[in-house]
Amino acid sequence: MKISKEKLLRIIKEECNNVSNGSALDHIDMEGEMAKRQLSQIARYAAELDQMLMDDTQLEAWVQAKLTKAADYIKTVKHYVEYGMEEGAYDQVNGEMVAQMEPNAENATEIIKIGPDFEEIY
C-alpha cells in the first residue's frame, strides 16, 4: 500500500500533537496487576500439584520437562526483576521500566514537542 507524502506528514504531525498534548501518555498499562494475578494462579496451581504428588510419583518425561521449564522461567524473571530493582531500573510509582537512555536523551520530550512545527522544517 502506497501512502502519499502529504498523508504521511499529516499522520506524523497528528501523532506528535498527541504526544506533546500528553494524550499518548495518559494510558498506563496495568502490567504489574496482570503479573500479580498470573503469579497468584501459578502459586495456587503449584500448591495443588504439591498436594497431589508424592515423593515416589512417577511422571512422564514431557511433564517433568514442563515443570523444569516453568521453574526456570519463574526463576529467571525473579532474578531479572530483583536486579532491576537493585539498580533502580523500575519506577515504583507506575511500575513501568525506566528506559535506559542515551546521555543526550534527557531532552527527548523536548524533541517530541517540536512535532507540530514539523512542516516548517521542510
Residue, then its C-alpha position, 0 to 999 in steps of 0.5 A: m500500500k502506497i501512502s502519499k507524502e502529504k498523508l504521511l506528514r499529516i499522520i506524523k504531525e497528528e501523532c506528535n500533537n498527541v504526544s506533546n498534548g500528553s494524550a499518548l501518555d495518559h494510558i498506563d498499562m496495568e502490567g504489574e496487576m496482570a503479573k500479580r494475578q498470573l503469579s497468584q494462579i501459578a502459586r495456587y496451581a503449584a500448591e495443588l500439584d504439591q498436594m497431589l504428588m508424592d515423593d515416589t510419583q512417577l511422571e512422564a518425561w514431557v511433564q517433568a520437562k514442563l515443570t523444569k521449564a516453568a521453574d526456570y522461567i519463574k526463576t529467571v524473571k525473579h532474578y531479572v526483576e530483583y536486579g532491576m530493582e537493585e539498580g533502580a531500573y523500575d519506577q515504583v510509582n507506575g511500575e513501568m521500566v525506566a528506559q535506559m537512555e542515551p546521555n543526550a536523551e534527557n531532552a527527548t520530550e523536548i524533541i517530541k514537542i517540536g512535532p507540530d512545527f514539523e512542516e516548517i522544517y521542510 
